[in-house]
């Protein structure tokens, strides 16, 4: 065979092997996406992923050919077919490993690292060539003949992918920064009949890690002070344990099994969902604004974007995407998470990750944050611009706060000139203190720990997986300190924002609602959120309502739900609560009146299909007074706790209180049956 034919053979083998790996990844990905995405929606991104997957393979094959050719010219006694065969056998061994022996988390089923695998495959390849020796050329010709049908088949697939990928490339996207309805009025903070309402939510803020809620670390000094003339709900429970379903419940007042957005809607955004809080407010004369830093909670992701007058894309609030080189390319892929997840499975992606890790470490050594003096666990007052951010933190809160302040300042000036007085509802969703926990350098070590360690080491010291063993609890406790420091940093950012807001706006007719989408776990063998569990640290979140004219704090101990926030906002705005909202207004409690106690629910249903199939797996928690039952549907396993005597949920009293457990389990079954009946009826009606 000529040198040219060897080059073509190398290209063909790389193409076939990489396509086989792509098919494996596609199989696993579609097995998950099929729960909530139709194949016609999946196909465009799949096609573009295939093209992007193939292109680097061409360059890899070219590089390997240059390597082989260079070795041949340098060591002329080594025949070219031996070098080509040696490389091909190594590539085949690695392909077999990736296709058959690497799980979906990209961890080998063996304990061998990639360098060891490369060394072993090199030795094996050399041994094979030594054995076949003079038959090497025939061996390569045989491979070439046998893969020819696959080459033509995969080329046909690539040709089909080209036009299909166009639907992904030319997908209609919202404007890069905002939607503006020029026929609608901007906002004035003056003399509105209905109050302005600002809803501020922090991502992944556990009430149990807030000084305001009795935590032993002073993580929220400003919020504690700010809440002294506000209404504090001590026991608010999130609808689920991660962002998409909780944000949807927050915006609709519906439980997860009702709105059915329990999946990763960022991959497949919800279509127009009109049964929402923003839609009702808009229909009643409110201007709706959204500045959401987490793309999983963005109005367009949740299908409620049409109600917003302004809703900056989430990429606007990622400092690594909002500016710098190749911004357009980065934003393009950020809006196509399916493609990103495919490319993360690309062969040898670990090399890129290693380079990125080294670059981040080098950047950390070069970067210094602005100093902030520590005084009794708090920071000196300063402006947002003067508060140094961690150089690797992609989501500084000030990007959202400053955007809101700038927009409202220009809006008020324009409004006053036109003498327009429409009320507004603004939703500000901040990504911190979501992981990675990256407070500025001056905050690190404030709650103990080794402050001299670089952040990279602090994170790698903790277990890599969400689940961890009891012996790793000290490492997780150390990680929790970084989380608490990130909350403290967020608290300071909120203080500066409120100071700026009071200077720029008249807040005499503005209600501010502060809450979170879900919590964060550092116990029960699980760190982070999502997962199957619904322990208190996952779902116990803050709720503080600050109303103009209130001079004293009011603390409400009654357990309430996240789905109660939307009806409460409507009630505060003087708007009737629609019947499709399952939550209820908490305004009577604010006014000192009573509400009938009721059972509360939270649920994690991500493994259920969203196309009309009844809920059959997942986790559901129910609260009744101090009693809480967590039920795992698939395993039919129950945990019962008395939060009054066991707030940390360490003692399962299922066997001690069987009657209470049976009653709460029956309530779950009855309510789940009702929800499933609705799902079935809606499916039959749509068909």
C-alpha positions in Angstrom: 0.0 0.0 0.0 1.2 3.5 -0.8 1.6 6.3 1.8 -1.5 7.9 0.5 -3.6 4.8 1.0 -2.3 4.4 4.5 -3.4 8.0 5.2 -6.9 7.2 3.9 -7.0 4.0 5.9 -6.2 5.9 9.1 -8.9 8.4 8.4 -11.5 5.7 7.7 -10.6 3.8 10.9 -10.8 6.9 13.1 -14.1 7.8 11.5 -15.6 4.4 12.1 -14.4 4.0 15.6 -15.4 7.5 16.6 -18.9 7.0 15.1 -19.3 3.8 17.0 -18.5 5.6 20.2 -21.0 8.4 19.1 -23.7 5.8 18.7 -23.0 4.4 22.2 -23.3 7.9 23.6 -26.5 8.6 21.6 -28.1 5.4 22.9 -27.5 6.4 26.6 -28.4 10.1 26.0 -31.6 9.3 24.2 -32.5 6.8 26.9 -32.7 9.8 29.3 -34.0 12.5 26.9 -36.8 10.3 25.7 -38.5 10.8 29.0 -39.3 14.4 28.2 -38.2 15.1 24.6 -39.6 14.0 21.3 -37.1 12.6 18.8 -38.0 15.3 16.2 -36.8 17.8 18.8 -33.7 15.8 19.6 -32.7 15.1 16.0 -31.3 18.6 15.1 -29.0 18.8 18.0 -28.0 15.2 17.5 -27.2 15.8 13.9 -25.0 18.9 14.7 -23.3 16.9 17.5 -22.4 14.2 15.0 -20.9 16.7 12.6 -18.9 18.3 15.5 -17.9 14.9 16.7 -16.6 13.9 13.3 -14.6 17.0 12.5 -11.9 16.7 15.3 -11.5 13.1 14.3 -10.2 14.2 10.9 -7.6 16.3 12.5 -6.7 13.6 15.0 -6.2 11.2 12.1 -4.1 13.8 10.3 -1.9 14.3 13.3 -1.4 10.6 13.8 -0.4 10.3 10.1 2.1 13.1 10.5 3.5 11.3 13.5 3.8 8.0 11.7 5.3 9.6 8.6 7.8 11.6 10.7 8.9 8.5 12.6 9.3 6.7 9.3 11.5 9.4 7.8 13.5 9.8 11.0 14.0 6.0 11.5 14.1 4.7 8.0 14.6 1.1 9.1 11.1 1.1 10.6 8.7 0.4 7.8 5.7 2.7 7.5 3.1 -0.1 7.6 4.5 -1.2 11.0 4.1 2.3 12.4 0.6 2.6 10.9 -0.5 -0.8 12.3 1.0 0.1 15.7 -1.0 3.3 15.9 -4.2 1.6 14.6 -4.0 -1.2 17.2 -3.6 1.4 20.0 -6.5 3.4 18.7 -8.7 0.2 18.5 -7.8 -0.8 22.1 -8.7 2.7 23.3 -12.0 2.6 21.3 -12.9 -0.7 22.8 -12.2 0.6 26.2 -14.4 3.7 25.7 -17.2 1.8 24.0 -17.4 -1.2 26.4 -15.5 -0.4 29.6 -16.2 3.2 30.4 -19.4 4.0 32.3 -21.6 7.1 31.7 -19.7 9.1 34.3 -16.5 8.7 32.2 -14.8 6.6 34.8 -13.1 3.4 33.8 -14.5 0.2 35.2 -10.9 -0.7 36.0 -8.6 1.2 38.3 -6.1 1.9 35.5 -5.5 5.5 34.5 -5.3 6.7 30.9 -1.5 6.9 30.9 -1.2 3.3 32.1 -3.8 2.2 29.4 -1.7 4.0 26.8 1.5 2.2 27.9 -0.2 -1.2 28.0 -1.8 -0.7 24.6 1.5 0.4 23.1 3.2 -2.8 24.4 0.3 -5.0 23.1 0.4 -3.3 19.8 4.1 -3.9 19.4 3.7 -7.5 20.4 0.9 -8.0 17.8 3.1 -6.5 15.0 6.0 -8.6 16.0 3.8 -11.7 15.7 2.3 -10.9 12.3 5.5 -9.3 11.0 5.5 -9.9 7.2 1.7 -10.1 7.2 1.3 -6.6 8.5 0.3 -5.1 5.1 -2.3 -7.9 4.6 -3.6 -7.3 8.0 -4.1 -3.6 7.2 -5.7 -4.5 3.9 -8.1 -6.9 5.6 -9.2 -4.2 8.1 -9.7 -1.7 5.2 -11.9 -4.2 3.4 -14.0 -5.1 6.4 -14.8 -1.6 7.5 -15.8 -0.4 4.1 -19.5 -1.1 4.5 -19.5 0.7 7.9 -17.7 3.7 6.2 -20.4 4.0 3.6 -23.2 3.6 6.1 -21.7 6.2 8.5 -21.0 8.6 5.6 -24.7 8.3 4.6 -25.6 9.2 8.2 -23.3 12.2 8.0 -25.0 13.4 4.8 -28.4 13.1 6.4 -27.1 14.9 9.5 -26.0 17.9 7.4 -29.5 19.3 6.5 -31.0 18.2 9.9 -28.3 20.1 11.7 -29.5 23.3 10.0 -32.6 23.3 12.2 -30.2 23.6 15.2 -27.8 26.1 13.7 -30.6 28.4 12.5 -32.9 27.9 15.4 -34.8 31.0 16.2 -33.4 32.6 19.4 -34.6 35.5 21.4 -32.6 38.7 21.2 -29.3 38.6 23.0 -30.3 41.0 25.8 -34.0 41.7 26.2 -37.5 41.8 24.8 -39.1 45.2 24.9 -42.7 45.9 24.0 -42.5 49.5 23.0 -46.2 50.0 23.4 -46.0 49.3 27.1 -45.1 51.8 29.7 -42.0 51.6 31.8 -42.2 51.6 35.6 -42.4 54.3 38.1 -41.9 53.8 41.8 -44.1 56.7 42.7 -47.9 56.8 43.5 -48.9 53.4 42.1 -52.3 52.1 43.3 -51.0 48.6 43.2 -47.6 48.0 44.8 -44.5 47.2 42.9 -43.2 43.7 43.8 -39.6 42.6 43.6 -39.0 38.8 44.0 -35.4 38.0 44.9 -34.4 34.3 44.9 -31.0 32.9 45.6 -30.1 29.5 44.1 -29.3 26.7 46.5 -29.8 28.6 49.7 -30.6 26.3 52.6 -32.4 28.0 55.5 -30.4 25.9 57.9 -27.2 27.6 56.9 -28.5 31.1 57.5 -27.9 33.0 60.7 -31.3 34.5 60.2 -32.7 31.0 60.8 -30.7 30.2 63.9 -27.5 28.8 62.3 -24.5 28.9 64.5 -22.4 30.7 61.9 -23.1 34.4 61.2 -23.7 33.8 57.5 -26.4 36.4 57.0 -25.7 39.4 59.2 -27.3 41.9 56.8 -30.4 39.7 56.0 -30.9 39.3 59.8 -30.8 43.0 60.2 -33.0 43.7 57.1 -35.6 41.2 58.3 -36.2 43.1 61.6 -39.1 45.0 60.1 -40.2 42.2 57.8 -42.3 39.0 58.0 -40.2 35.9 58.3 -41.6 32.4 57.6 -39.5 30.0 59.6 -40.7 26.8 57.8 -41.1 27.2 54.1 -40.7 24.0 52.0 -39.6 23.9 48.4 -41.6 21.9 45.9 -38.6 19.8 44.9 -34.8 19.6 45.5 -33.5 21.2 42.3 -34.0 24.3 40.2 -36.3 23.5 37.3 -39.3 22.0 39.1 -39.0 24.4 42.1 -38.8 27.5 39.8 -41.8 26.3 37.9 -43.7 25.8 41.1 -42.6 29.2 42.3 -43.9 30.8 39.1 -47.2 28.8 38.9 -48.3 28.0 42.4 -48.6 24.4 41.3 -47.1 21.2 42.6 -44.6 19.4 40.5 -47.0 16.6 39.7 -49.4 19.2 38.3 -47.2 21.3 36.1 -45.2 18.2 35.2 -41.9 20.1 34.6 -39.8 17.7 36.6 -37.2 17.2 33.9 -34.2 19.2 32.7 -36.2 21.8 30.7 -33.0 23.5 29.6 -32.6 20.6 27.1 -36.2 20.9 25.9 -37.8 24.2 27.0 -41.5 24.2 28.0 -43.9 25.5 25.4 -46.0 28.5 26.2 -47.3 28.0 29.7 -49.9 30.6 30.5 -51.1 29.3 33.9 -48.4 31.4 35.6 -47.9 34.2 38.1 -46.3 36.6 35.5 -49.2 36.0 33.0 -51.8 36.9 35.7 -49.9 40.0 36.8 -49.5 41.1 33.2 -53.2 40.7 32.5 -53.9 42.9 35.5 -51.7 45.8 34.3 -48.3 44.9 35.7 -45.1 45.3 33.7 -43.1 42.1 34.1 -39.3 42.0 34.3 -36.9 39.1 34.7 -33.2 39.0 35.4 -32.4 35.3 36.0 -28.8 34.1 36.3 -29.4 30.4 36.2 -30.5 29.3 32.7 -32.4 26.4 34.2 -34.8 28.9 35.8 -35.0 31.3 32.9 -38.5 32.3 31.8 -37.9 31.0 28.3 -36.8 27.6 29.8 -40.0 27.4 31.9 -42.2 28.5 29.0 -43.4 31.7 30.7 -41.2 34.2 28.8 -44.0 35.7 26.7 -45.3 37.5 29.8 -42.1 39.4 30.4 -41.5 42.8 29.1 -37.8 42.4 29.6 -35.9 39.2 30.3 -32.2 39.2 29.7 -30.7 36.0 28.5 -29.0 34.1 31.3 -25.7 34.2 29.4 -25.8 38.0 30.0 -25.1 37.2 33.7 -22.2 34.8 33.1 -19.0 36.9 33.1 -17.2 34.3 30.9 -20.0 34.4 28.3 -21.1 38.0 28.4 -17.8 39.4 27.0 -14.4 38.4 25.9 -13.2 36.5 22.8 -15.5 34.1 21.0 -18.5 35.3 23.0 -20.9 34.4 20.1 -19.5 30.8 19.9 -19.7 30.3 23.6 -23.3 31.6 23.8 -24.3 29.5 20.8 -23.3 26.3 22.6 -24.5 27.4 26.0 -28.0 27.6 24.4 -27.6 24.0 23.1 -26.9 22.0 26.2 -27.6 18.7 24.4 -24.6 19.3 22.1 -22.4 20.3 25.1 -23.2 17.1 26.9 -22.4 15.1 23.8 -19.0 16.8 23.4 -18.2 16.2 27.0 -18.2 12.5 26.2 -15.7 13.0 23.3 -12.7 10.7 23.4 -9.7 12.2 25.2 -11.7 15.1 26.5 -9.8 14.4 29.8 -6.8 16.1 28.1 -8.7 19.3 27.7 -10.0 19.1 31.2 -6.5 18.7 32.5 -5.3 21.7 30.6 -8.2 23.7 31.8 -7.5 22.6 35.4 -3.8 23.7 35.1 -4.8 27.0 33.6 -7.3 27.7 36.4 -4.7 26.9 39.0 -2.2 29.2 37.4 -4.7 31.9 37.1 -5.5 31.5 40.8 -1.9 32.1 41.7 -1.8 35.3 39.6 -5.1 36.7 40.8 -5.6 38.6 43.9 -9.0 39.8 45.2 -9.5 43.2 46.7 -9.1 43.1 50.4 -12.1 43.3 52.7 -11.4 43.7 56.4 -13.0 41.2 58.8 -14.9 42.8 61.7 -16.8 40.4 63.9 -17.6 38.1 61.1 -18.9 40.8 58.7 -17.3 43.0 56.1 -16.8 46.7 55.8 -19.4 48.5 53.7 -18.4 49.1 50.2 -20.0 49.4 46.7 -20.7 46.4 44.5 -17.9 47.5 42.2 -15.4 47.6 45.0 -16.2 44.1 46.3 -13.7 41.7 44.7 -15.1 38.6 43.1 -13.3 35.3 42.8 -11.6 35.2 39.4 -13.1 31.8 38.6 -16.7 32.6 39.8 -18.7 32.9 36.5 -21.8 34.3 38.2 -21.1 37.3 40.4 -24.4 38.6 41.9 -23.5 42.2 40.9 -24.1 41.3 37.2 -27.8 40.9 38.0 -28.1 43.6 40.6 -26.4 46.2 38.5 -28.4 45.3 35.5 -31.6 45.8 37.5 -30.4 49.1 39.0 -29.3 50.5 35.6 -32.6 49.4 33.9 -34.8 50.8 36.6 -32.9 54.1 36.7 -33.4 54.7 33.0 -37.0 53.4 33.2 -37.9 55.8 36.0 -36.5 58.8 34.2 -38.4 57.9 31.0 -41.6 57.2 33.0 -41.5 60.4 34.9 -41.1 62.3 31.6 -44.2 60.6 30.2 -46.2 60.8 33.5 -46.9 57.0 33.4 -47.5 55.1 36.6 -47.9 51.3 35.9 -46.8 49.0 38.7 -44.1 46.3 38.0 -43.2 42.8 39.1 -39.4 42.0 38.9 -37.9 38.6 39.4 -34.2 38.6 40.2 -32.7 35.1 40.5 -29.1 35.0 41.7 -26.9 31.9 41.0 -24.8 32.1 44.2 -24.5 30.4 46.6 -24.8 27.5 44.1 -21.7 25.4 43.7 -18.9 25.9 42.9 -18.5 27.7 46.2 -16.1 30.5 45.2 -16.2 33.5 47.6 -13.5 36.1 47.1 -10.2 35.4 48.8 -10.9 37.7 51.7 -13.9 35.5 52.7 -12.1 32.2 52.5 -11.3 30.7 55.9 -13.6 33.0 57.8 -15.4 30.0 59.3 -12.2 27.9 59.8 -10.2 25.6 57.6 -7.0 25.9 55.8 -7.1 29.2 54.0 -3.7 28.7 52.5 -4.9 25.9 50.3 -5.9 26.9 46.8 -9.6 26.4 46.1 -8.8 23.6 43.6 -7.4 21.5 46.5 -10.3 22.3 48.7 -12.7 20.9 46.2 -10.7 17.8 45.2 -10.3 16.9 48.9 -14.0 16.4 49.1 -15.6 13.2 47.6 -16.1 13.6 43.9 -19.5 12.0 43.7 -22.7 13.3 45.3 -22.9 10.3 47.6 -20.2 9.8 50.1 -19.1 7.4 52.8 -19.4 8.2 56.6 -15.6 8.4 56.9 -15.7 11.3 54.4 -17.9 13.4 56.6 -15.0 15.6 57.9 -14.1 16.5 54.3 -17.8 17.4 53.5 -17.9 19.5 56.7 -14.9 21.4 55.4 -16.7 21.9 52.1 -19.7 23.3 53.9 -17.5 26.0 55.4 -16.8 27.2 51.9 -20.5 27.2 51.1 -21.2 29.2 54.3 -18.5 31.7 53.2 -20.2 32.0 49.8 -23.5 32.8 51.6 -21.7 35.5 53.6 -20.4 37.0 50.4 -23.8 36.9 48.9 -25.3 38.5 52.0 -22.8 41.4 51.6 -23.7 41.8 47.9 -27.4 41.9 48.8 -26.6 44.7 51.4 -24.9 46.8 48.8 -27.7 46.2 46.3 -30.4 47.3 48.8 -28.4 50.4 49.6 -28.2 51.3 45.9 -31.8 50.4 45.4 -33.0 52.7 48.1 -30.9 55.5 46.6 -32.3 55.1 43.1 -36.0 54.3 43.8 -38.7 55.4 46.1 -39.6 52.1 47.9 -42.6 53.5 49.7 -44.9 51.4 47.5 -42.7 48.4 46.9 -42.9 45.0 48.4 -39.7 42.8 48.4 -40.0 39.1 48.7 -36.9 37.1 49.4 -36.6 33.3 49.0 -34.7 30.5 47.4 -35.4 27.7 44.9 -34.1 24.8 47.0 -31.4 24.0 49.6 -28.1 22.2 49.7 -27.1 19.0 51.6 -23.9 18.2 53.5 -25.2 15.3 55.5 -27.0 11.9 55.2 -24.3 10.7 52.9 -25.1 13.2 50.2 -23.6 16.5 49.2 -25.2 19.0 46.9 -28.8 18.7 45.7 -30.9 16.9 43.0 -30.7 13.2 43.8 -33.4 11.1 45.4 -33.5 12.6 48.8 -35.8 15.2 50.4 -34.3 15.7 53.8 -34.7 19.2 55.4 -31.4 20.6 54.1 -32.6 19.9 50.5 -36.0 21.6 50.8 -36.1 23.9 53.8 -35.7 27.4 52.3 -36.2 31.0 53.5 -39.1 33.3 52.9 -39.0 36.9 54.0 -41.6 39.5 52.9 -40.7 43.1 53.5 -43.7 45.5 53.1 -43.6 49.3 53.3 -44.8 50.8 56.5 -44.1 47.7 58.7 -42.0 48.7 61.7 -41.6 45.4 63.6 -40.6 41.9 62.7 -43.2 39.2 62.5 -42.1 35.5 62.7 -44.5 32.8 61.5 -43.7 29.3 62.6 -46.6 27.6 60.6 -45.2 25.2 57.9 -46.0 26.6 54.5 -45.2 25.6 50.9 -43.2 27.2 48.0 -46.4 27.1 46.0 -48.0 29.5 48.4 -45.7 32.3 47.3 -47.4 33.0 44.0 -50.9 33.3 45.5 -49.5 35.5 48.3 -48.0 37.9 45.7 -51.3 38.1 43.9 -53.1 38.8 47.1 -50.6 41.5 48.0 -51.3 43.0 44.6 -55.0 42.9 45.1 -55.6 40.3 42.4 -57.8 37.3 42.8 -56.0 34.0 43.0 -57.0 31.6 40.1 -58.4 28.2 40.9 -55.6 26.4 39.1 -53.1 27.5 41.7 -52.8 24.8 44.3 -51.1 27.1 46.8 -52.9 29.5 49.1 -52.3 33.1 50.0 -50.3 33.6 53.2 -51.6 37.2 53.6 -54.0 36.2 56.4 -51.0 35.0 58.5 -49.2 38.3 57.7 -52.2 40.2 59.1 -52.2 38.1 62.3 -55.2 35.9 61.3 -55.2 32.1 61.2 -55.1 29.6 58.4 -56.2 26.0 58.7 -53.2 23.7 59.0 -52.8 21.4 56.0 -50.4 18.8 54.8 -47.5 19.9 52.7 -45.7 18.0 49.8 -42.4 18.1 48.1 -41.3 15.6 45.4 -38.5 14.5 43.1 -39.9 12.9 40.0 -37.1 13.4 37.4 -37.1 9.7 36.4 -40.7 9.7 35.2 -41.7 10.3 31.6 -43.5 13.6 30.9 -45.7 12.5 28.0 -48.9 11.5 29.8 -47.5 8.5 31.7 -48.6 8.3 35.4 -46.0 9.0 38.0 -44.5 5.6 39.1 -41.1 6.4 40.5 -39.3 9.1 42.5 -39.5 10.4 46.0 -42.4 12.2 47.8 -42.2 13.9 51.2 -45.2 15.0 53.3 -45.3 17.2 56.4 -48.1 17.2 58.9 -47.3 19.3 61.9 -43.9 18.2 63.2 -44.2 14.8 61.5 -42.5 14.2 58.2 -42.7 11.1 56.0 -40.3 10.5 53.1 -41.5 7.8 50.7 -39.3 6.3 47.9 -41.8 5.1 45.3 -39.6 2.6 43.5 -38.4 0.8 46.6 -41.6 1.3 48.5 -39.4 2.5 51.4 -40.6 5.0 54.0 -38.7 7.2 56.6 -40.6 8.9 59.4 -39.2 11.7 61.5 -40.5 14.0 64.3 -38.9 17.3 63.4 -39.8 18.7 66.8 -37.5 16.3 68.7 -35.2 15.3 65.8 -34.7 18.3 63.5 -31.6 16.7 61.9 -33.7 13.6 60.8 -31.3 11.1 62.3 -33.9 8.8 64.0 -36.3 6.9 61.8 -39.4 6.3 64.0 -41.3 4.4 61.4 -41.6 1.3 63.6 -42.3 3.4 66.7 -45.2 5.4 65.2 -46.8 2.9 62.7 -50.3 4.6 62.8 -48.9 8.0 61.9 -46.7 6.5 59.2 -49.7 4.7 57.7 -51.8 7.8 57.7 -49.2 10.0 56.0 -48.5 7.2 53.4 -52.2 7.0 52.7 -52.3 10.7 52.1 -49.4 10.4 49.6 -51.1 7.6 47.8 -54.5 9.4 47.6 -53.0 12.6 46.4 -50.6 10.9 43.9 -53.6 8.9 42.6 -55.5 12.1 42.0 -52.5 13.7 40.2 -52.1 10.6 38.0 -55.8 10.6 37.2 -55.4 14.2 35.9 -52.4 13.3 33.9 -54.3 10.4 32.3 -57.3 12.5 31.5 -55.2 15.3 30.0 -53.5 12.7 27.8 -56.8 11.2 26.6 -58.2 14.7 25.9 -55.1 15.7 23.9 -55.4 12.5 21.8 
